[in-house]
Amino acid sequence: MVFFCCLFFTTNDKTPKTDVQPTPKSMIQKVDTAAIDAPSDGQIYNAKAISDFFEKLEKNEDQKNQKINIVHIGDSHIQGDLMTNEIRKKLQQRFGNAGRGLVFPYQLAKTNGSYNERFRSNRTWESYRNIHPFKQCPIGISGIGLWRDSGGFVLEMNVKDPAYKFNTIKIITPQNQNMFDLAISSKINSIQTTERRVITHKIKKGEVLGTIADKYNVSIAEIKRDNRLKGNNIRAGRTLKIATNETRAKTISMSEFVPLAIESDSFSHYYNSENALSRIFLIPNKEAKDYELNGIVLEKDTPGIIYSGIGVNGAKYSDYNKYPLFFEQLKSLHPDLLVFSLGTNESYDHLDSENYIKELREFINNIRAQKIDAPIIVMTPPPSLLRRKPNTYIDNYARQIIDIAQKDGLAVWDLYDEFGGMSGIRQLKVQGLIGPDWVHYSKKGYEKQGDLFTQAILRSYDNFKLKK
C-alpha cells in the first residue's frame, strides 16, 4: 500500500498590524498564546513543543550563518517528493537554500522517486524495502537497502533542478564504511599493442582448407575458429577471413575515472567542491569488497534550510521500527525538526488507535535513544476511503494524536480535519485534489498541501516572534 501525507502550520490572522496603534504587551501575549495552541482552523496544536526550532530560525535570520535541517518521514506521499518539494522551495525562499538534503537512487531500486535528480548505473543492484518481512540486509536511513557484492559499476547522479546544484556530497553507508569513491571526470589511458593482420580469401573451385592454410602459413584449426566452421567442407565462392602471421601496430584507449580526495567524519564520507556541481559519479572503492548505499546528502556552501524527505511506499511506523540502522543513521542528517506523516497504511491493516499510538511512541523512543532531541510535529493522516467507505480508522488516529500531544511533548497539525475529515472527501474529488484510488492525492492536491504547510509554518513562526 502506498501512502502520502502532508503537514500544515497556521496561526491566527488577527495579529496586530504594524500601522495600527500599539497594543499592550500583556494583551498581545494572551492573543498569541491562544493562536498558537488552538487545535482548529488549520493551526498547530501545542506549538510550544517546537519553540526551539523557531529559536534557531530567528537566530539564523539575524546571523545568516547556519544550516537548519528539517527531516520529514513518511510513506508513499513522501517518497514521491511532490508535497515535500513544494515545502522545500517555499521555506528556502524565506530562509535561504542550504541544499537539497537526502536523496536516494530510487530508480536503481525499481521504484519512483523525486524528479529533482536522476540516477543510472551500468550494473544492476539488489534492493529490499522495510515494508517486507525482516531480513538481514542494509536497510538504513532511506528505508530501502541497495547493494552489490561485486565492483565494476559506475553510478551516475544528475541533478535536474539548477537550484539544487551542490558543493558538498555526503555518502551514507552502514557503520560509515568506506565503500565508494567519487569522480567528476575521467582520463583516457592509451596502450600500444599489436594485432595480426586479417585478410580475406575467396575460395576457388577445387581448393580445400589444407591448401589455403599452407598458402598463408596458418593452421586449419585457426581458419575454422575464425570463420566458425564446424567441419572441413567448404564451397567455392565463399569468402574466408584469414588472420595472417603479419602484425600491425594498434592503440587501445580506455576511459578511467579519476577519484576525488574524499574526507570523512563520524557520519559519512564526503567531498566538498568550490564550484557547484550538478553531476557526479560513484565508483567502487578499491579496498572494499561489498558496496551498500543507504543515502546521499547534497548541500550548498550557503546558510538556510535543508529539507530532507524519507518515504517508503506502503510504510508504517512498525516498518521503520524493525531496523535499528535507520535510527543510527538519522543522526547523520542532524535534524533540527522532525515531521512524521504515517497512518494510512496502518488503517489498511485495521490497526486500532491504541496500537497505532503504541507504534508511534516506540518510533519516538527509538529516535530519542540515539540522543536526537529535535522537536517533533506529528501530522494526522489525510482523509481516504477504505474499501470505498469512509476510513474511520484515520478519524480515530487523528483524535488520539491530539489527545496525547501535550503529555508527550508533540506538536500536531490536523491535516485530516483541514481536508474535511470523513464528510469532505467527496469535495476533494470534485476539486481534483484526490486521486482515482481515493487514497493518494493528485499533483495539484500535493502542491496545495505543501503551500498550506508553508503558509502555516510561516504564520506560526511570525506569531512566535511577536509573542517574544
VEXDREN-2710 file (C-alpha; in Angstrom, 1 decimal):
% VEXDREN-2710
k/r/px/py/pz
1/MET/0.0/0.0/0.0
2/VAL/1.3/3.4/-0.9
3/PHE/0.5/6.4/1.3
4/PHE/1.0/10.1/1.2
5/CYS/0.6/12.8/3.8
6/CYS/1.4/16.4/4.5
7/LEU/1.9/18.9/7.2
8/PHE/0.5/22.4/7.7
9/PHE/1.1/25.1/10.3
10/THR/-1.1/28.2/10.6
11/THR/-1.8/30.7/13.2
12/ASN/-4.5/33.2/13.9
13/ASP/-4.6/36.0/11.4
14/LYS/-5.7/38.5/14.0
15/THR/-2.1/39.5/14.7
16/PRO/-1.9/43.3/15.2
17/LYS/-0.7/45.2/12.1
18/THR/2.4/47.4/12.2
19/ASP/0.4/50.5/11.2
20/VAL/-2.2/50.4/14.0
21/GLN/-1.9/51.7/17.5
22/PRO/0.4/49.6/19.6
23/THR/-1.4/47.0/21.8
24/PRO/-0.3/46.4/25.4
25/LYS/2.2/43.6/25.7
26/SER/0.1/41.6/28.0
27/MET/-2.8/41.6/25.5
28/ILE/-0.5/40.5/22.7
29/GLN/0.8/37.6/24.7
30/LYS/-2.7/36.5/25.6
31/VAL/-4.0/36.6/22.0
32/ASP/-0.9/34.9/20.6
33/THR/-1.0/32.0/23.1
34/ALA/-4.5/31.2/22.0
35/ALA/-3.5/31.4/18.4
36/ILE/-0.6/29.1/18.8
37/ASP/-2.3/26.4/20.9
38/ALA/-5.7/26.3/19.2
39/PRO/-6.2/22.8/17.7
40/SER/-8.6/24.0/15.0
41/ASP/-8.7/26.2/11.9
42/GLY/-5.5/24.8/10.4
43/GLN/-3.3/25.9/13.3
44/ILE/-0.6/24.0/15.0
45/TYR/-1.7/22.4/18.3
46/ASN/0.7/22.6/21.2
47/ALA/3.1/24.7/19.1
48/LYS/5.2/25.4/22.2
49/ALA/6.7/22.0/21.6
50/ILE/8.6/23.4/18.5
51/SER/9.8/26.6/20.1
52/ASP/13.5/25.5/20.0
53/PHE/13.1/25.2/16.2
54/PHE/11.7/28.6/15.9
55/GLU/14.5/30.0/18.0
56/LYS/17.0/28.6/15.5
57/LEU/15.1/30.1/12.6
58/GLU/15.1/33.5/14.3
59/LYS/18.8/33.3/15.1
60/ASN/19.7/32.4/11.6
61/GLU/17.6/35.2/10.2
62/ASP/19.8/37.6/12.2
63/GLN/23.2/36.0/11.7
64/LYS/22.7/34.0/8.4
65/ASN/25.4/31.5/9.3
66/GLN/23.6/28.2/10.0
67/LYS/22.1/25.3/8.2
68/ILE/18.8/24.3/9.6
69/ASN/17.8/20.7/8.9
70/ILE/14.2/19.5/8.7
71/VAL/13.6/15.8/8.2
72/HIS/10.1/14.6/7.1
73/ILE/9.5/10.9/7.5
74/GLY/6.6/9.0/5.9
75/ASP/5.3/6.7/3.3
76/SER/4.5/6.9/-0.4
77/HIS/3.3/10.5/-0.2
78/ILE/6.7/11.5/1.0
79/GLN/8.7/9.1/-1.4
80/GLY/7.2/10.9/-4.4
81/ASP/8.6/14.3/-3.1
82/LEU/5.7/16.3/-4.6
83/MET/4.4/17.9/-1.4
84/THR/7.8/18.0/0.3
85/ASN/9.4/19.7/-2.7
86/GLU/6.8/22.4/-2.5
87/ILE/7.5/22.9/1.2
88/ARG/11.3/22.9/0.5
89/LYS/11.1/25.5/-2.2
90/LYS/9.0/27.9/-0.3
91/LEU/10.7/27.7/3.0
92/GLN/14.0/28.2/1.3
93/GLN/12.7/31.3/-0.4
94/ARG/12.2/32.8/3.0
95/PHE/15.1/31.4/5.0
96/GLY/17.7/30.6/2.3
97/ASN/18.6/27.5/0.3
98/ALA/21.3/25.4/2.0
99/GLY/20.8/22.4/-0.3
100/ARG/18.6/19.5/-1.5
101/GLY/19.2/17.3/1.5
102/LEU/18.9/13.5/1.5
103/VAL/18.5/11.8/-1.9
104/PHE/18.4/8.1/-2.9
105/PRO/18.7/6.3/-6.2
106/TYR/15.1/5.0/-6.3
107/GLN/15.4/4.2/-10.0
108/LEU/18.1/1.5/-9.2
109/ALA/15.7/0.0/-6.6
110/LYS/13.0/-0.1/-9.4
111/THR/10.6/2.4/-7.7
112/ASN/9.5/6.0/-8.0
113/GLY/11.3/9.0/-6.5
114/SER/11.9/12.7/-6.8
115/TYR/12.0/14.5/-10.2
116/ASN/14.9/16.7/-9.0
117/GLU/17.6/14.1/-9.6
118/ARG/18.2/11.1/-11.8
119/PHE/20.4/8.1/-11.2
120/ARG/21.7/5.4/-13.6
121/SER/24.2/2.6/-13.4
122/ASN/25.9/0.2/-15.8
123/ARG/25.2/-2.6/-13.4
124/THR/22.1/-3.9/-11.7
125/TRP/21.7/-3.6/-7.9
126/GLU/19.9/-5.6/-5.3
127/SER/17.3/-3.9/-3.2
128/TYR/14.9/-4.5/-0.3
129/ARG/12.3/-2.3/1.4
130/ASN/11.5/-2.1/5.1
131/ILE/7.8/-2.9/4.4
132/HIS/8.7/-6.6/3.7
133/PRO/9.4/-9.2/6.4
134/PHE/12.5/-8.5/8.4
135/LYS/15.7/-9.5/6.6
136/GLN/19.4/-9.2/7.4
137/CYS/20.1/-6.6/4.7
138/PRO/21.4/-3.0/4.9
139/ILE/18.2/-1.0/5.3
140/GLY/19.1/2.3/6.8
141/ILE/18.2/6.0/6.6
142/SER/16.2/5.8/3.3
143/GLY/14.1/2.8/4.4
144/ILE/15.4/0.9/1.4
145/GLY/18.5/-1.2/1.2
146/LEU/20.6/-1.0/-2.0
147/TRP/23.7/-3.1/-2.5
148/ARG/26.1/-5.1/-4.8
149/ASP/28.6/-7.8/-3.8
150/SER/31.0/-7.0/-6.7
151/GLY/32.6/-3.9/-8.3
152/GLY/32.8/-2.9/-11.9
153/PHE/30.0/-0.4/-11.6
154/VAL/29.6/3.3/-12.3
155/LEU/26.7/5.0/-10.6
156/GLU/25.9/8.4/-12.2
157/MET/23.8/11.1/-10.5
158/ASN/22.4/14.1/-12.4
159/VAL/20.7/17.0/-10.6
160/LYS/18.0/18.3/-12.9
161/ASP/16.9/21.4/-10.9
162/PRO/19.6/24.1/-11.1
163/ALA/18.5/25.4/-7.7
164/TYR/20.0/22.2/-6.2
165/LYS/23.5/22.2/-7.6
166/PHE/25.7/21.2/-4.7
167/ASN/29.1/21.9/-3.2
168/THR/29.2/19.1/-0.7
169/ILE/28.1/15.5/-1.2
170/LYS/28.0/13.0/1.7
171/ILE/27.8/9.2/1.3
172/ILE/26.0/7.3/4.0
173/THR/26.8/3.6/4.4
174/PRO/26.4/1.0/7.2
175/GLN/28.7/1.8/10.0
176/ASN/30.2/4.6/7.8
177/GLN/32.3/2.1/5.9
178/ASN/34.4/3.5/3.1
179/MET/32.8/1.6/0.2
180/PHE/32.7/4.2/-2.6
181/ASP/34.9/6.7/-4.3
182/LEU/33.7/9.8/-6.1
183/ALA/34.6/11.2/-9.5
184/ILE/33.6/14.1/-11.7
185/SER/35.9/13.4/-14.7
186/SER/37.7/10.6/-16.4
187/LYS/41.0/10.3/-18.2
188/ILE/41.9/8.4/-21.3
189/ASN/44.7/5.8/-21.0
190/SER/46.2/4.7/-24.3
191/ILE/48.0/1.3/-24.6
192/GLN/50.2/0.5/-27.6
193/THR/49.9/-3.1/-28.8
194/THR/50.0/-5.2/-32.0
195/GLU/47.4/-7.3/-33.7
196/ARG/47.6/-9.9/-36.5
197/ARG/46.7/-8.6/-40.0
198/VAL/43.4/-10.0/-41.2
199/ILE/42.8/-10.6/-44.9
200/THR/40.0/-12.2/-46.9
201/HIS/40.3/-15.2/-49.3
202/LYS/37.7/-16.1/-51.8
203/ILE/37.5/-19.9/-52.2
204/LYS/38.3/-21.1/-55.7
205/LYS/36.9/-24.3/-57.2
206/GLY/38.9/-27.3/-56.1
207/GLU/40.5/-25.6/-53.1
208/VAL/40.5/-27.3/-49.7
209/LEU/41.2/-25.9/-46.2
210/GLY/44.7/-27.6/-46.2
211/THR/45.9/-25.8/-49.3
212/ILE/44.6/-22.4/-48.1
213/ALA/46.2/-22.9/-44.7
214/ASP/49.5/-23.7/-46.3
215/LYS/49.3/-20.7/-48.6
216/TYR/49.1/-18.3/-45.6
217/ASN/51.2/-20.3/-43.2
218/VAL/48.4/-20.8/-40.7
219/SER/46.7/-23.9/-39.3
220/ILE/43.4/-25.4/-40.4
221/ALA/42.1/-25.0/-36.8
222/GLU/42.7/-21.3/-36.9
223/ILE/40.8/-20.9/-40.1
224/LYS/37.9/-22.9/-38.8
225/ARG/37.8/-21.0/-35.5
226/ASP/37.9/-17.5/-37.1
227/ASN/35.1/-18.5/-39.6
228/ARG/33.0/-20.6/-37.2
229/LEU/33.3/-23.7/-39.4
230/LYS/32.1/-27.0/-37.9
231/GLY/33.7/-29.3/-40.5
232/ASN/36.3/-29.2/-43.2
233/ASN/33.9/-28.9/-46.1
234/ILE/34.0/-25.6/-47.9
235/ARG/32.4/-24.4/-51.2
236/ALA/33.7/-22.3/-54.0
237/GLY/32.7/-18.6/-53.9
238/ARG/32.6/-18.3/-50.2
239/THR/34.9/-15.7/-48.5
240/LEU/37.1/-16.7/-45.6
241/LYS/38.8/-14.4/-43.0
242/ILE/42.5/-15.3/-42.6
243/ALA/44.4/-14.0/-39.6
244/THR/47.9/-13.9/-41.1
245/ASN/51.2/-14.0/-39.1
246/GLU/51.9/-10.5/-40.1
247/THR/51.3/-7.9/-37.4
248/ARG/50.5/-4.2/-37.3
249/ALA/50.5/-1.6/-34.5
250/LYS/47.3/-0.9/-32.6
251/THR/46.4/1.7/-30.0
252/ILE/43.8/0.8/-27.3
253/SER/42.1/3.7/-25.5
254/MET/40.4/3.1/-22.2
255/SER/38.4/5.6/-20.1
256/GLU/39.3/5.6/-16.4
257/PHE/37.6/7.8/-13.7
258/VAL/39.8/9.9/-11.5
259/PRO/38.9/9.5/-7.8
260/LEU/38.4/12.7/-5.8
261/ALA/40.1/13.4/-2.5
262/ILE/37.3/12.2/0.0
263/GLU/37.2/13.2/3.7
264/SER/35.3/11.6/6.5
265/ASP/33.7/12.3/9.8
266/SER/31.7/10.3/12.3
267/PHE/28.6/10.1/10.0
268/SER/29.7/10.0/6.4
269/HIS/32.4/10.2/3.7
270/TYR/32.2/13.4/1.9
271/TYR/33.7/15.7/-0.8
272/ASN/33.5/19.5/-1.0
273/SER/33.9/21.4/-4.2
274/GLU/34.5/25.1/-4.6
275/ASN/32.4/25.1/-7.8
276/ALA/28.8/24.0/-7.6
277/LEU/28.2/20.6/-9.2
278/SER/25.2/19.0/-11.0
279/ARG/26.7/15.7/-11.9
280/ILE/28.9/13.2/-10.1
281/PHE/29.9/9.5/-10.3
282/LEU/30.1/6.9/-7.5
283/ILE/32.6/4.2/-8.3
284/PRO/33.9/1.3/-6.2
285/ASN/36.5/1.9/-3.5
286/LYS/39.3/-0.4/-4.5
287/GLU/39.7/-1.7/-0.9
288/ALA/36.0/-2.6/-0.4
289/LYS/34.5/-6.0/-1.1
290/ASP/30.8/-5.1/-0.6
291/TYR/29.0/-2.0/-1.7
292/GLU/26.0/-0.9/0.3
293/LEU/24.4/2.6/-0.2
294/ASN/22.0/4.0/2.3
295/GLY/21.7/7.6/1.1
296/ILE/23.4/10.6/-0.3
297/VAL/23.2/14.1/1.2
298/LEU/23.6/17.2/-1.1
299/GLU/24.4/20.6/0.5
300/LYS/25.4/24.1/-0.6
301/ASP/28.0/26.3/0.9
302/THR/25.3/28.7/2.0
303/PRO/23.2/29.0/5.1
304/GLY/19.5/28.3/5.2
305/ILE/17.0/25.4/5.1
306/ILE/17.8/21.8/4.2
307/TYR/14.6/19.8/3.8
308/SER/15.1/16.0/3.6
309/GLY/12.2/13.7/2.8
310/ILE/12.3/10.0/3.7
311/GLY/9.4/7.9/2.4
312/VAL/8.8/4.3/1.5
313/ASN/5.7/3.2/-0.4
314/GLY/3.4/1.3/1.9
315/ALA/5.4/2.1/5.1
316/LYS/4.1/2.1/8.7
317/TYR/5.8/3.1/11.9
318/SER/6.3/-0.6/12.7
319/ASP/8.3/-1.0/9.4
320/TYR/10.8/1.7/10.4
321/ASN/10.9/0.2/13.9
322/LYS/12.3/-3.1/12.6
323/TYR/15.6/-1.7/11.5
324/PRO/18.0/-0.1/14.1
325/LEU/20.3/1.1/11.3
326/PHE/17.6/3.7/10.3
327/PHE/17.7/5.3/13.7
328/GLU/21.5/5.2/13.9
329/GLN/21.9/6.9/10.6
330/LEU/19.2/9.5/11.3
331/LYS/21.9/11.3/13.3
332/SER/23.8/11.9/10.1
333/LEU/21.1/14.4/9.0
334/HIS/21.5/16.5/12.2
335/PRO/17.7/17.2/12.4
336/ASP/16.5/20.5/14.0
337/LEU/12.9/19.5/13.3
338/LEU/11.3/16.1/12.7
339/VAL/7.9/15.7/10.9
340/PHE/6.0/12.4/10.8
341/SER/3.4/11.5/8.2
342/LEU/2.3/8.0/8.7
343/GLY/-1.1/6.3/9.3
344/THR/-2.9/5.4/6.1
345/ASN/-1.2/2.1/5.7
346/GLU/-1.9/1.2/9.4
347/SER/-5.5/1.9/8.7
348/TYR/-5.5/-0.6/5.8
349/ASP/-4.1/-3.2/8.3
350/HIS/-7.1/-2.4/10.5
351/LEU/-4.8/-1.4/13.3
352/ASP/-6.7/0.1/16.2
353/SER/-5.8/3.5/17.5
354/GLU/-4.4/2.3/20.8
355/ASN/-1.8/0.1/19.0
356/TYR/-1.2/2.9/16.4
357/ILE/-0.1/5.2/19.3
358/LYS/2.0/2.4/20.7
359/GLU/3.9/2.1/17.4
360/LEU/4.3/5.9/17.2
361/ARG/5.7/6.1/20.8
362/GLU/8.1/3.2/20.0
363/PHE/9.3/5.1/17.0
364/ILE/9.9/8.2/19.0
365/ASN/11.7/6.2/21.8
366/ASN/14.0/4.7/19.2
367/ILE/14.9/8.2/18.0
368/ARG/15.5/9.5/21.5
369/ALA/17.7/6.5/22.2
370/GLN/20.1/7.9/19.6
371/LYS/20.2/11.2/21.6
372/ILE/18.3/13.1/18.9
373/ASP/16.3/15.7/20.8
374/ALA/14.8/17.6/17.9
375/PRO/11.2/18.8/18.4
376/ILE/8.5/16.8/16.6
377/ILE/5.4/17.6/14.6
378/VAL/3.0/14.7/14.0
379/MET/0.7/15.1/11.1
380/THR/-2.7/13.4/11.2
381/PRO/-3.3/11.3/8.1
382/PRO/-5.3/12.8/5.3
383/PRO/-8.9/11.6/4.5
384/SER/-9.2/8.5/2.4
385/LEU/-11.7/5.7/1.6
386/LEU/-11.3/2.2/2.9
387/ARG/-13.0/-0.2/0.6
388/ARG/-15.0/2.6/-0.8
389/LYS/-16.2/3.7/2.6
390/PRO/-15.0/6.5/4.9
391/ASN/-11.8/5.5/6.6
392/THR/-12.9/5.6/10.3
393/TYR/-9.5/4.3/11.5
394/ILE/-8.0/7.6/10.3
395/ASP/-10.5/9.6/12.3
396/ASN/-9.6/7.6/15.4
397/TYR/-5.9/8.1/14.8
398/ALA/-6.3/11.9/14.5
399/ARG/-8.2/12.1/17.7
400/GLN/-5.7/10.0/19.6
401/ILE/-2.7/12.0/18.3
402/ILE/-4.2/15.3/19.5
403/ASP/-5.1/13.7/22.9
404/ILE/-1.5/12.6/23.6
405/ALA/0.2/15.7/22.2
406/GLN/0.7/17.8/25.4
407/LYS/1.6/14.8/27.5
408/ASP/4.1/13.5/25.0
409/GLY/5.5/16.9/24.1
410/LEU/4.5/16.8/20.5
411/ALA/3.2/19.5/18.1
412/VAL/0.3/18.4/15.9
413/TRP/-1.2/19.6/12.7
414/ASP/-4.6/18.1/11.9
415/LEU/-4.5/17.5/8.2
416/TYR/-7.4/15.2/8.5
417/ASP/-9.6/18.0/9.7
418/GLU/-8.1/20.6/7.4
419/PHE/-9.1/18.5/4.4
420/GLY/-12.6/18.0/5.5
421/GLY/-12.5/14.7/7.5
422/MET/-14.9/12.0/6.6
423/SER/-17.5/14.3/5.3
424/GLY/-15.2/16.3/3.0
425/ILE/-13.6/13.6/0.8
426/ARG/-16.2/13.9/-2.0
427/GLN/-15.4/17.6/-2.3
428/LEU/-11.7/16.7/-2.6
429/LYS/-12.7/14.6/-5.6
430/VAL/-14.7/17.5/-7.1
431/GLN/-11.8/19.8/-6.7
432/GLY/-9.4/17.4/-8.4
433/LEU/-7.2/17.1/-5.2
434/ILE/-7.5/13.3/-4.6
435/GLY/-6.6/10.6/-7.0
436/PRO/-8.8/7.8/-8.5
437/ASP/-7.9/5.3/-5.7
438/TRP/-9.3/7.7/-3.1
439/VAL/-6.1/7.3/-1.1
440/HIS/-3.4/9.2/-2.9
441/TYR/-3.6/12.8/-3.9
442/SER/-3.1/14.4/-7.3
443/LYS/-0.1/16.7/-8.1
444/LYS/-2.5/19.6/-7.5
445/GLY/-3.5/18.1/-4.2
446/TYR/0.1/17.6/-3.0
447/GLU/1.1/21.1/-4.1
448/LYS/-1.8/22.6/-2.2
449/GLN/-0.8/20.7/0.9
450/GLY/2.7/22.0/0.6
451/ASP/1.6/25.5/0.1
452/LEU/-0.7/25.4/3.1
453/PHE/2.0/24.0/5.2
454/THR/4.4/26.7/4.2
455/GLN/1.9/29.4/5.0
456/ALA/1.1/27.8/8.3
457/ILE/4.7/27.4/9.4
458/LEU/5.5/31.0/8.5
459/ARG/2.5/32.3/10.4
460/SER/3.3/30.2/13.4
461/TYR/6.9/31.4/13.3
462/ASP/5.9/35.1/12.9
463/ASN/3.5/34.7/15.8
464/PHE/6.2/33.1/17.9
465/LYS/8.4/36.2/17.3
466/LEU/5.6/38.5/18.1
467/LYS/4.9/36.6/21.4
468/LYS/8.5/37.2/22.4
END
